[in-house]
Amino acid sequence: MRRWHSSRSARPGTAVLAAASVLWLATHAAAAPPAPAKVDYNFQVRPLLADRCFVCHGPDEKKRKAKLRLDDPAVARRVLAPGKPDESELVRRITTADPAERMPPRKSNLTLNNEEIDLLRRWVAEGAEYKPHWAFLPPPDVVPLPSVADGKWPAGPLDRFVLARLERDGLKPSAAASKEDWIRRATFDLTGLPPTPAEVDAFVADDAPAAFARVADRLLASPRFGERLAMDWLDAARYADSFGYQADGDSHVWPWRDWVIAALNDNLPFDRFVTWQVAGDLLPGATRPQRLATAFCRLHRMTNEGGSIPEEWRNEYVSDRVQTLGTAFLGLTLECTRCHDHKYDPFTMKDYYGLGAFFNSID
């Protein structure tokens, strides 16, 4: 697929990244070695600790008990005894029969089942390795392809990941969709509109192996493609045709909407798509489209209420830009750090207001 775009988006803002991930996986996948048996902190241990332990022994200083942070390896090691589960205070506390010492405590209404206890014991025995959150780790050079029992079903490397998960859960793939179903799904996915009867008939009658690719290329070349994809991005960028407050006056920002549609239809590279919207006016010799793209920074809620305080609302606008940048481009919720250091992500109030300084000079 020649474009970095994808309309398969579960929530606003993810559409522009999804197909890039698909392409990367497809081009970097390699034959799979046997799956490692070692417990993975990010995908097995961290979710368990976050759900059962961090409420009392995590990032929240005001709720922390016994001055113990299980999210901080430097602090947690005093109760872990890495490599020595029989000497581990953590293992003792999650396995003891004494209700006064058992963790999690009964009053928390949280429990660990036998499989979860065994998982934590194995993790300690293997050295209690911590890792940064997976979102902040660089991707591996090679993604190993998982082994599957039905080697004939996958039509490409990505299918192996789908099938491996289905087989792990004891499920089988659904039967292949009919050509009528396929063109309907593809057309809705890429244009937001149903196929015409003539388009369906032509596709059903086309028995050539390239028939599917021809439909995909036709849909990607349609002006409707950019319109469909823009729907997700407009949501992420909080686009609206009115102020969104009080008298709700008209907001004449539709030229930016048209720029987004054109950028997607023209296959504007993602780095330019980001740079132009955040700082297009600061580029040397900025063009009209590059300046227009920066309307992304001005799509926040506005007020023209007589009693509003200009400086208060100017700061509200700055905060909105910071938070939207975090959500749309970083996939992170930065709102928490407006009032205090983030409890679950590695961000501080200083980070928040330092980022806000970039937007503080906009009128």
Summary of the structure (lengths in Angstrom):
residues: 363
radius of gyration: 25.8
end to end distance: 41.4
largest distance: 73.0
contacts: 929
relative contact order: 0.09
helix: 54%
strand: 2%
